[in-house]
């Protein structure tokens, strides 16, 4: 079982959910690793970076350099961050690095950057990488108003690229001021996108601890239903 985890936008909570899923699946005895092809906005050694957060939340045994092969300081689309750093990347570079994590684990959670149409390398978008890997797609979406539109568009684009969507997890619900749409969005997503909503992970604050994230994912995602998608 491997998954490609994408989002409807940036800052949706994709890394937190991915790390929490890795931890929950490893607790079930599955040999799961995480792979972040490129991270931008933090260098590899920085604790605030996606690779470091995946390692911490997932309690992963791998070195950061195995989890993520390329990191750039500027918080930009990975292609632009790499080109501005004088290190333009090609899709082949990412696939070569992927062999490291693939050789260490039976299952891989590959986390993209932002959404599917994000420029990833000089010759590929996130969707291009997902197509090459061929994994089922798990979409992390916002819980609040507007998410039905964003999620349906993401699902339709994924299908147009030949990707199979395993399901959707809504993230960040229950913030102060949330409106009634949050209660109806899961039903509408399932109806209009024809994909299952596999969980609703609540808002955990600006700096949640690893244990909080793990518990929130374990308690609010239907892992059995997720596993049944494969």
C-alpha positions as CSV (number, residue, x, y, z in Angstrom):
1,X,0.0,0.0,0.0
2,X,1.4,3.4,-1.0
3,X,-0.4,6.7,-1.3
4,X,0.2,10.0,-3.0
5,X,-1.0,12.7,-0.6
6,X,-2.0,16.1,-2.2
7,X,-4.1,19.0,-1.1
8,X,-6.6,21.5,-2.5
9,X,-4.2,24.4,-1.6
10,X,-1.2,25.2,0.4
11,X,-1.4,25.4,4.2
12,X,-4.3,23.0,4.4
13,X,-2.6,20.7,7.0
14,X,-1.3,18.1,4.6
15,X,2.0,17.5,6.4
16,X,0.3,17.0,9.8
17,X,-2.2,14.5,8.4
18,X,0.5,12.6,6.5
19,X,2.6,12.3,9.6
20,X,-0.3,11.3,11.7
21,X,-1.3,8.6,9.1
22,X,2.2,7.3,9.1
23,X,2.3,7.0,12.8
24,X,-1.2,5.3,12.9
25,X,-0.3,2.8,10.2
26,X,3.1,2.0,11.8
27,X,1.3,1.4,15.1
28,X,-0.8,-1.2,13.2
29,X,2.4,-3.0,12.2
30,X,2.8,-1.7,8.6
31,X,6.2,-0.8,7.4
32,X,5.5,2.7,6.3
33,X,7.9,5.5,5.3
34,X,7.3,9.1,4.2
35,X,8.7,10.8,1.2
36,X,8.7,14.6,0.6
37,X,10.2,15.1,-2.9
38,X,10.9,18.8,-2.5
39,X,10.3,21.2,0.4
40,X,10.5,25.0,0.1
41,X,10.3,27.6,2.8
42,X,12.7,25.7,5.1
43,X,16.0,24.0,4.7
44,X,16.4,20.3,5.5
45,X,17.9,20.7,9.0
46,X,15.2,23.2,10.1
47,X,12.7,21.8,12.6
48,X,9.9,23.8,11.0
49,X,10.3,22.1,7.7
50,X,8.0,19.4,6.3
51,X,10.6,16.6,6.4
52,X,11.4,17.3,10.1
53,X,7.8,17.4,11.0
54,X,7.0,14.2,9.1
55,X,9.9,12.5,10.9
56,X,8.7,13.8,14.3
57,X,5.0,13.2,14.0
58,X,5.4,9.8,12.2
59,X,8.2,8.7,14.6
60,X,10.1,7.7,11.5
61,X,13.4,5.9,11.6
62,X,14.8,7.5,8.4
63,X,17.3,10.3,8.1
64,X,15.9,13.6,7.0
65,X,18.0,13.3,3.8
66,X,16.1,10.1,3.0
67,X,12.7,11.6,3.7
68,X,13.4,14.6,1.5
69,X,16.1,15.0,-1.1
70,X,15.8,18.7,-2.0
71,X,15.0,21.7,0.2
72,X,15.1,25.5,-0.5
73,X,14.8,28.4,1.8
74,X,12.4,30.6,-0.1
75,X,8.7,29.9,0.5
76,X,7.8,29.6,-3.2
77,X,6.6,26.9,-5.6
78,X,9.3,24.3,-5.6
79,X,10.2,24.9,-9.2
80,X,10.7,28.6,-8.7
81,X,12.5,28.2,-5.4
82,X,14.9,25.7,-7.0
83,X,15.6,27.8,-10.0
84,X,16.2,30.9,-7.9
85,X,18.6,28.9,-5.8
86,X,20.6,28.0,-8.9
87,X,19.6,24.3,-8.6
88,X,16.9,23.6,-11.2
89,X,15.4,20.2,-10.8
90,X,14.0,17.7,-13.2
91,X,11.4,15.0,-12.6
92,X,14.1,12.4,-13.0
93,X,16.1,13.8,-10.1
94,X,13.1,13.3,-7.8
95,X,12.5,9.7,-9.1
96,X,16.1,8.8,-8.5
97,X,15.9,10.0,-4.9
98,X,12.7,8.1,-4.4
99,X,14.5,4.9,-4.9
100,X,16.1,5.4,-1.5
101,X,12.9,5.5,0.5
102,X,11.3,2.8,-1.7
103,X,14.1,0.4,-0.9
104,X,13.7,0.9,2.9
105,X,9.9,0.5,3.3
106,X,7.2,-1.7,2.0
107,X,4.7,1.2,1.9
108,X,5.3,4.9,1.2
109,X,3.3,8.0,1.8
110,X,4.5,10.5,-0.8
111,X,3.5,14.0,0.1
112,X,3.3,16.6,-2.7
113,X,3.7,20.3,-2.5
114,X,0.4,22.3,-2.3
115,X,-2.0,21.1,-5.0
116,X,-1.7,19.0,-8.1
117,X,-1.0,21.8,-10.6
118,X,1.8,23.3,-8.5
119,X,5.1,23.7,-10.6
120,X,7.3,21.1,-9.0
121,X,10.4,20.9,-11.3
122,X,11.5,22.5,-14.5
123,X,9.7,19.8,-16.5
124,X,6.9,18.6,-14.2
125,X,4.0,19.6,-12.0
126,X,3.0,17.7,-8.8
127,X,0.4,15.9,-10.9
128,X,3.1,14.7,-13.3
129,X,5.0,13.1,-10.4
130,X,1.8,11.5,-9.1
131,X,1.1,10.0,-12.5
132,X,4.7,8.6,-12.7
133,X,4.4,7.0,-9.3
134,X,0.9,5.6,-10.0
135,X,-0.3,5.6,-6.4
136,X,-3.9,6.2,-5.4
137,X,-4.5,9.8,-4.4
138,X,-5.5,11.0,-1.0
139,X,-6.7,14.6,-1.0
140,X,-6.4,16.8,2.1
141,X,-9.0,19.6,1.9
142,X,-10.0,22.6,4.0
143,X,-13.1,22.0,6.2
144,X,-14.6,25.5,5.8
145,X,-16.7,27.4,3.3
146,X,-15.4,27.0,-0.3
147,X,-14.0,23.5,0.1
148,X,-16.6,21.8,-2.0
149,X,-15.6,23.8,-5.0
150,X,-11.9,23.3,-4.4
151,X,-12.2,19.6,-3.8
152,X,-14.5,18.8,-6.7
153,X,-12.1,20.7,-9.0
154,X,-9.1,18.8,-7.6
155,X,-10.9,15.4,-8.0
156,X,-11.9,16.2,-11.6
157,X,-8.4,17.3,-12.5
158,X,-6.9,14.2,-10.9
159,X,-9.3,12.0,-12.9
160,X,-8.5,13.8,-16.1
161,X,-4.8,12.9,-15.5
162,X,-5.7,9.3,-15.0
163,X,-5.2,9.3,-11.2
164,X,-7.5,7.2,-9.0
165,X,-8.7,9.1,-6.0
166,X,-8.9,7.0,-2.8
167,X,-10.7,9.7,-0.8
168,X,-10.7,13.0,1.0
169,X,-9.8,14.0,4.5
170,X,-11.0,17.4,5.7
171,X,-8.6,19.3,7.9
172,X,-8.8,22.2,10.3
173,X,-12.5,22.2,11.2
174,X,-14.0,23.7,14.2
175,X,-12.1,27.0,14.4
176,X,-13.6,30.0,16.1
177,X,-16.2,31.5,13.9
178,X,-16.8,28.4,11.8
179,X,-20.2,28.4,10.0
180,X,-22.8,25.8,9.4
181,X,-21.2,24.8,6.0
182,X,-18.6,22.6,7.8
183,X,-21.4,20.2,8.8
184,X,-22.7,19.8,5.3
185,X,-19.4,19.9,3.3
186,X,-18.6,16.2,3.7
187,X,-22.0,15.1,2.3
188,X,-21.7,17.5,-0.6
189,X,-18.2,16.5,-1.5
190,X,-19.2,12.8,-1.6
191,X,-22.3,13.7,-3.7
192,X,-20.6,16.0,-6.2
193,X,-17.1,14.5,-6.4
194,X,-18.2,10.8,-6.0
195,X,-15.4,10.1,-3.6
196,X,-15.5,9.1,0.1
197,X,-14.7,11.5,2.9
198,X,-12.5,9.4,5.1
199,X,-12.1,11.7,8.0
200,X,-12.4,15.2,9.5
201,X,-9.3,16.3,11.5
202,X,-10.1,19.3,13.7
203,X,-8.2,22.5,14.0
204,X,-5.4,21.9,16.6
205,X,-4.0,25.4,17.0
206,X,-1.0,27.1,15.5
207,X,1.6,24.8,17.1
208,X,0.2,21.4,18.0
209,X,2.4,18.8,19.7
210,X,3.1,15.5,18.0
211,X,1.0,13.5,20.4
212,X,-2.0,15.9,19.7
213,X,-1.7,15.4,16.0
214,X,-1.3,11.6,16.3
215,X,-4.4,11.4,18.5
216,X,-6.5,13.6,16.3
217,X,-5.7,11.6,13.2
218,X,-6.2,8.3,14.9
219,X,-9.5,9.4,16.3
220,X,-11.0,11.2,13.3
221,X,-9.8,9.2,10.3
222,X,-11.4,5.9,9.3
223,X,-8.2,3.9,8.8
224,X,-10.1,0.7,8.1
225,X,-12.0,2.4,5.3
226,X,-8.8,4.0,4.0
227,X,-7.1,0.6,3.9
228,X,-10.0,-0.9,2.1
229,X,-9.4,1.4,-0.8
230,X,-6.5,-0.7,-1.9
